Amino acid sequence: WRDGMTELDGAIGLADASRRVNLAGLWAWVRGGGWRGPYINEDAETWIDANVAAVPALAADPHADVPALARQWITQRLGCTDPAAVETLMRVLMHAPDTILKTFYVEPYARARRDPWLPSGRFIRDDVVDAEAGWRIIQQLPDPALDRAIAEKQQAVDRLAADGQALHEVAEDLAPPVGRKLAHTMDYAETFAQTLRDLVAGLVAARRHSARPDQTLARAAIDRLGAAQRAWVHHTQRVAAYPGTATAFESETLFEFTQQMIEQIGV
């Protein structure tokens, strides 16, 4: 298991590992983030506490029922008893692993790598988005995989939007200000996923346009790259300032690289 890519063949998680060895103790880094971030304020670590509760439970009992652990955390440690709120939080927690994979990785690229190290291809590392690395990934994919790359990003956005809306609806049923902060974290994740979705879609259209110049593809590339820029501004300059969210992701290439590409395609 490296760099969080648990969808690779043969990769294992904590529950699998604890079945194979005799654990005498456990040290786990459950706070997330990288050397540069994202950093979470100490008064907004509710989601982290879900991991704090689950990690030792899975180490002690690899056969533990994960949904049961999630429900226990919601009702006991979070103190939530409202049925609608409990079910919403359960849905968010159960969706999280797949949504995270679809957001942060390009699956066709990751699966094609011989070495499992850094399956993101430096597209996303810590809190840094490298648009040029994303472009290199898109250029390496076979054409049929390009649509899959776009689809997985769209699926992540759709899931985050639906779960976020549901969480906003039950936020007032959670102890204040926890409910509102948790809802804000979904806004944070959704705007980040929107940025990556539009960036990937724009890069795919640009690649196809460069191979076979076409006005429709050119317009699609310009529109989607521009949408990525707008989503990025929303994420970094507005949503990341909401109470309960982590520090914003950063990029030294996203604006400059996408703007150069837009101008080249326009010419």
N, C-alpha and C positions, 0 to 999 in steps of 0.2 A: 504494500500500500504506500503510494507516494503522491504527494501533492493533491490529495483528496480525490483522486480519480478512481472511485470504487466500481466503475462500470467496466473496467478492463478485465478481460478474461483471466481468471486465476487470482485476482485480487481478493483480499479478505478484509473483514472488519474486526472490531473488538470481540464481538460475540464468537466469531469463528476462531480467532486466535486463542481465546481463553479455553476453547475445547481441546486444543492441541498441546497445551503446556500446563504444568502445574504452577499456577500463579501463587506466589507468596506475598506479593505486594503490587501496587499499581501507582504509576504516576501518569497523569494524562493532562494534556494541554487542551482544555475545553473552551478557552476564551475566544479562539478564532483570531482572524487578522494575520498580518504578516509583520515583517520587521518595520515596515513603514506605515502600517495601518491596514484596513480602517480601524480607528480607535473608538471605543465605546465609552461614553461617560459612565462613571461609577454608579450613578443613580438611574441607569437605564439598562441594567443587565438581566432583565427578566428572561429573555430567550436563552441567555447563557446558563441561567439556573436550571433550565430544562435539561441541558447537557450534563450539568453538575450532578443532577439527580439520576440520570440514566446511565452514565458511564460506570460507576461502581456497581450498580444493580446488574448490568449486563456482564461485568467481569465476574461477579459472584455467582451469577446464574445465567449461563449462555443461552438457556432455553426460556428465559423470561419472555413473557408476552409484551412486545413493545407497545402496542396500543394500550394495554393495561397500565404500563408504566407511565405513558403520556397522560392518561386519564387521572391516575393517582397524583401526578404532579399538578395538574390543573385544579383538582378539587382540594388537595391537601396543602400543597406548598403555595399555590396561587390563591387559594381560598375562594375559588369560583364555584358556585352551585347552580346558577341559572342554566337550565337545560340548553337553550339556544346558544348561549355563550360557550358552554362546555363543548358542544358539538362543533362550533366554529373553530375553536382553538385546536380541537382534535384534528380537524380537517387540515388546518394550516400546518401542524406538526407532521402529519402523515404525508402531506404533499412535499414537504421541504426537501428531502434528499433528491428526488427526481427533478424538482424545479431548479435546485442549485446546479446540478449537472448540466441541465439544458441551458442555463444562463451562462455559466462560466467556461464551458468547453465546446469545441466543435467536434462532435462525436466521430464523423467520418475520418477526420484527421487524426484524432487520438487513437482510434482503433487501428489505424494503418501504421502506427509507429512501431518499430521493432523494440525500442527502448522505452519502458514505461515512465522514465524520468521526465518530469515537466510536460505532461500531455497537453497543457494549454499552449505550448509552443511560444511562450512569452507574450502571447496576446493579452493575457491578464495575469499579473503576478503581484502578490500583495495587494496594494490599492492602486496599482498603475495599469492603465490601459494603453497598449501600444498599437496604434492603428496600422503602422507599417508592418508589424508582425502579423496582424490580421490579414493584411493584403497578401503577404507571403503564403499564408495558409490557404487562402482562397485560390491563389495561383497554382498550388500543388494538387488540389482536389480534382478528381475526374468529374466531368460535367454532370453526370447523374447525381453526384453527391452534393452539388451546389444547392439544389432545391431542398435536400434534407437539412442542410445547414441553416437555411432560412426558416424551414418549418419548425425546427427545434427551438429556435429563438422566439418564434411567434407563439409556440405552445407555452413557453415560459411566461411571456407577457400575459397571455390569456389567463393562465392559472393565477398569477400574482394579482391581476386585476379583479378576478372573481373572489379570491380569498380576501383581498384587501377590502373590497366592498362589503363583504360579509362581516369582517372584523370591525369596520367602521360602524356598522349597524348595531353591533352588540357592545361597543366600547363603553357605553354608559352603564352597562350591567356589571362591569368589572370595577374593582376598587380604584378610585381616582388617586393619582393620575395615570395609573398603569394602563388602563384601557386605551386612553388616547395616545399614549406613547407607543403601544404595540401597533396601533393602527398607522401611526406615522412611519414605523419601520417598513410597513408594506408599501407605502407611498415611495419610500426611499428605494426599495428593491425594484418596484415597478418602473420607475424612471430610469434606473440603471439598465434594466433589461430592455426597455424601449430603445435606449441609446445603442446597445449592442445589436438588437434586431435590425434597426435601420442602417447601422453601419455595415453589417454583414450583407444585407440585401442590396445596399448601394455598391459595395465592392463586387458582388456577384454580377450585377448589371454592368458595371464598368469592365469587368473581365470579358463578358460576353460581347459587349460593344467593341472592345479592342480586337477581338477575334473576327467579328463580323459586323462592321459599322452599320448601325441601324438607328434611326431617329427615335423610335419608341424606347429602345434600350438606353439611348443617351439621356432621354428625358427621365426615365426611371432612375438611372444612376444619380443624376443631379438632384432629383426630388428626394430620394432616400438618404443621400449623404447630407443634404440640407436638413432633413428631419432629424438625423443623428446629431447634428450640431445643436439644434433647438432642444432636443431631449437632454443633451449633455449640459446645456446652460441651466435647464430646469432642475436637473439633479444636483449640480455642483453649487449653484448660486441661490437656490430657494429651498428645495426639499431637504437637503442635508443640514439646514439650519433649524428644522423642526425639532421640538423637544422629543427626546428619546431615540433619535437617530445617531448613527455613527458618523465619523468624519467622512467627507465626500471622497470618492475615487478621484484620481488625478491622471493627467495625461499631458505629455510634452509634444505629442504628435497629432492628436485627434483633430484639432481645428486646422492646423497648418497643412497637414497631409490631405485631409478631405477637401479643403479649399483649393489646394493646388490641383487635385483631381477634377473638381468641379470646373475649374477654369480651363483645364486642358480639354475636357470633354466638350465644353461649350464652344471652344475654338474649332 
